[in-house]
Amino acid sequence: MNGKVKVTLRDVIGALEGAAIRAKAYQGSGSSDDMVDRMVENLAEELQTSLVQLRYYTKPATEGTLTEGKGGRFELCGHELTCGFPIELYLEDRWEAGRVEYTGNKGYYFYGPGEPTLEVGMRGRLRE
């Protein structure tokens, strides 16, 4: 991510944080309009979700390929991948975020778009 994009994202995150603070302040204002109150409550929740995601995606990423580790588990960039471990996989020409899961029928798979079974050599990345 280049410097200009980082500055822009910091500005966006700052603006969203300010909007989230204002939305929370509004929630305690004693408004008499229930519809507006629900809209502001929903907006505050969406802002928080967006902030969490933006903060995650602005963390540095380490890229590598899946390898077979100990005990049949997969490894990526030196990390053993267990159930619930957040990863990103390069699928169909784009990065997709998800997590590692396991089922007896399918084995280890990517809980995300398409839910593919994990395979040695798949391109992936981790964030700090």
N, C-alpha and C positions, 0 to 999 in steps of 0.2 A: 504494500500500500504506500503510495507516494505521500510526501509531506503535505501537499495541498489537500488531498483527500482526508488525511488525518485531521487537519485543522477544521475542515468542513464538518466532519463527523463529530468532533468535539463541540462545535457550535450547535449542531443539531441535538446532541445529547444534552447540552446545557439548556437549550430552549425547551426540550421535553421535560427536563427536571423542573424548570420553572413552572411549566403548565401543570405538571402533576401536583406541585405544592399549592398552586392557586385552586385547582379542582378540589383538593382535600380541604382547603380553607373554606371553600364555598359549601361543602357538605355540612359543615357545622354552623352555617349562617342562619338557619331557621327559616328557609324559604317556604312559601305556602303553595308552591306549584309542584305537585308530585311528579308530573311528567318530566319537567326540567330537572328535578332532583335525580330521577332515575337515569336520565341522559348523562348528567355530570358524573354520576357514580360509575356508569359503564365506561365513559371516557377515561376516568381516573384509572380503572382497571386495565384498559387497553394501553394507556400511556406507560404504566408500570411494566406490562408484558413487553412492549416495544423497547423500553430502556434496558431490561434484562438481556434481550436478544442483541441489541446494538452493542452493549458492553462486551458481550461474549464474542461477537464477530470482529471487534476491534483488537482483541488479544492476538499476539503473534501466533502463527500456525507453523507446525513442523510437519513436513510432508514425507511420506515413505510408502512402502508396499507391505502388505500383510505377509507375515511369515508364520510358520508353524512353531509354536513354542512348546514348553513342557506340558505334559499331561493332555495333549490334544487341543490346548487353547491356542488362540492366535496372539501374535504380538505385532505391534506397530510402533516404530520409532523407539524400540527398547521397552515399551510398556506392555505388560500382559493385559489382554482384553478380557474382562469378566463381564457378567451380566450387569447391565445398567451403565457400562462405561460409555461416555459420550465420544463419538467419532464423526468424521465427515468422510464420505466416500465419493469418488469421482465416477458417476454413473451417467451413461448416455450423454457425454460431453458437457456435464455440469456437476458442480459440487452440491451434495445433499447432506444435510445434518440429520443425525439420528443417534441411536445407541446400539450396543451389542446386546443381544438376547439369545437364549438357548431354549430349545424344545427337543424332547426325545426323538420326535419324528424327523425334524428338519436339521437338527444340530445347531451350530452357531449361525445366527443370521443378523442382518441389519434391520433394526426396527426403525424404519423410515420409508420414504417413497419406494414402492416396489417390493420391499422386504426380501431382497435377495439373500441367498445363503452365502456366508462368507467363504472366500476361496483364497488360497495362497496366491500372491501376486497382484491382488486387487490394490488399486491406488487409494490411499487414504491420508488423512491428516488429523492432527490433534492440536488443540489450543491449550495454552497454559492455564 
